[in-house]
Every structure is written in C-alpha cells, then in structure tokens.
C-alpha cells in the first residue's frame, strides 16, 4: 500500500458533519462542499457523507486556485448569487 493510499484510509468526515448537512438541507440553507484536494482523493470521504448527486462539489480539479474560498466556490457552483 502506498503512502497516499494509507493516508486516504485515515481521512474521515468531521464528527457531526452528516447531521449538520442534513439540518442545513431541511432548513433550506444552500451549501456546497469545497476542498483544496483533488476529486480522486476526496471521493472516499464524500462517499461516507452520502451526498445527494445534486450537491455542488468544488475541488482543485474544477478550480484554478489551490484553496477555494467560500465566496469563489459558491459562485462557481451556482449555489449563491
């Protein structure tokens, strides 16, 4: 197993993340997932979150800045004005 694969196995969603995202959805609050990582490395954690297909996910692959800011990411995803 490579170091990268081992690191991926150790990445987990923050405690309460699923509950928070469910609450935001029920409350009608728009939200998105943004990471400075690549989609390939983010996939395992995203799968653990059990996101709906319509949830905007912004990764380094989709954005030319190494660390997306919430404002830039939300505009890119179309979630907010």
C-alpha positions as CSV (number, residue, x, y, z in Angstrom):
1,X,0.0,0.0,0.0
2,X,1.4,3.4,-1.0
3,X,1.6,6.3,1.5
4,X,-1.1,8.1,-0.4
5,X,-3.5,5.1,-0.1
6,X,-2.8,4.8,3.6
7,X,-3.5,8.5,4.1
8,X,-6.8,8.2,2.2
9,X,-7.9,5.4,4.5
10,X,-7.3,7.6,7.6
11,X,-9.4,10.5,6.3
12,X,-12.9,10.7,7.9
13,X,-15.7,13.3,7.9
14,X,-15.7,15.5,11.0
15,X,-17.9,14.4,13.8
16,X,-21.4,15.7,13.2
17,X,-20.8,16.6,9.5
18,X,-23.6,14.4,8.2
19,X,-26.1,15.7,10.8
20,X,-25.1,19.3,10.1
21,X,-25.6,18.9,6.3
22,X,-28.9,17.2,6.8
23,X,-30.0,20.1,9.1
24,X,-29.0,22.7,6.6
25,X,-30.8,20.9,3.8
26,X,-34.0,20.6,5.9
27,X,-33.7,24.3,6.8
28,X,-33.4,25.2,3.1
29,X,-29.9,26.7,3.5
30,X,-27.8,26.3,0.4
31,X,-24.5,24.6,0.9
32,X,-21.7,23.1,-1.1
33,X,-18.5,21.0,-0.4
34,X,-15.2,22.7,-1.2
35,X,-11.8,21.2,-0.8
36,X,-8.3,22.1,-1.9
37,X,-7.8,18.4,-2.8
38,X,-8.5,16.6,-6.0
39,X,-11.7,14.8,-6.6
40,X,-10.0,11.4,-6.7
41,X,-8.6,11.9,-3.2
42,X,-11.9,13.4,-1.9
43,X,-14.2,10.6,-3.2
44,X,-13.8,8.2,-0.2
45,X,-14.9,10.9,2.3
46,X,-17.6,12.2,0.0
47,X,-19.0,8.7,-0.2
48,X,-19.0,8.5,3.6
49,X,-21.1,11.6,3.7
50,X,-23.7,10.0,1.4
51,X,-24.3,13.2,-0.5
52,X,-27.1,13.7,-3.0
53,X,-26.0,13.8,-6.6
54,X,-27.1,17.5,-6.8
55,X,-24.8,18.7,-4.1
56,X,-22.1,21.0,-5.6
57,X,-18.6,19.7,-5.0
58,X,-15.7,22.1,-5.8
59,X,-12.3,20.5,-5.9
60,X,-8.8,21.6,-7.2
61,X,-9.7,19.8,-10.5
62,X,-12.6,22.3,-11.1
63,X,-10.9,25.5,-9.7
64,X,-7.7,27.2,-10.7
65,X,-6.9,28.4,-7.1
66,X,-5.3,25.9,-4.8
67,X,-7.6,26.7,-1.8
68,X,-11.1,27.7,-2.8
69,X,-12.7,30.4,-0.7
70,X,-16.4,30.1,0.2
71,X,-17.3,33.1,-2.0
72,X,-15.4,31.9,-5.0
73,X,-16.6,28.4,-4.6
74,X,-20.3,29.3,-4.1
75,X,-20.2,31.5,-7.2
76,X,-18.6,28.7,-9.2
77,X,-21.2,26.1,-8.1
78,X,-24.1,28.4,-8.7
79,X,-25.4,28.0,-5.2
80,X,-25.5,31.6,-4.3
81,X,-25.7,34.9,-6.1
